[in-house]
Amino acid sequence: MKSALFRLAAVAIAIGATSTAVLAEDLRFISHADSRGTVLPTRFISLNGDEDCGNADKSFESCECDTRCGGFEGGVELLFLNVWANHGAGERNGGNSWFTRDPETIGNMRYWLGYRNAEGLGARARYFSYYSQIGAGNTNEYFDVSLTDVEATALLTLGKWDFDFFGGIRIGDLRWADEDGNSGYNFTGAGLTLGGSVRRQLIGNLGLVSSVRTSFLLGQTKEVVGDDESSQTLASMTEVRLGMDWQREMARGNFVFGVAWEQQVYTGLSGNVDSDIDPEDVDLSLGGPVLWVGFQR
């Protein structure tokens, strides 16, 4: 967990340094005086290389860059997630919990990089990985997730509300132990991912943020021990988030720091279980606090 915190801090410093460099390079001011010697309001010479934006005879208010500049954006997230299951993840008195030991909260990372134009349209790639060994020294019980998203994005701003819609393709690799730890299952698949996020400015630079994403992956499931394999497998997952962020306006976008609670639900992962548990009724979930830093357009 300490290493994950160090990685988050390093990325935050890098993003802050990059944002400062952008501000120093692209945000150049000019002030001029009229015939009476009165200093007129400061104007932008150049903000994104657009000649219109750099025209001293054109007011800053009429410059398209006043609202948004196109370019790259990205960020990193640190997630402190734990494992839950609808049949329990910590067995008591010989019950039918999916995991026989209590899982531990694990710090894992999510990275994203994208591009957005001045009209709010763009593309983004995200990568998330999670691995939890259930119980100290118990390598037979685990939950392992690796997800890659490639998606189109569309940002819509209405007053103090920012709506970000996205949709694309998700590739997933899921691995989990069976109900008694004697074996496990590997699912590999791809499918659609759709969702949206919303931000409402509250006070100053603070805002309330929320998002929801759903994905349906089609693929195959293989058993770790033995040669059992199931094709035409459907794995569904939903992610919801609610929290707050702080944004500092920069020359070409916003530097963002946020904190939230995220819950992920995975269904259709039961595999070939025994008669004590309905094979269509085993759902696993990851949930916990999330910290993130980034640079957004």
Disulfide bonds with the S-S distance in Angstrom:
Cys53-Cys63 2.25
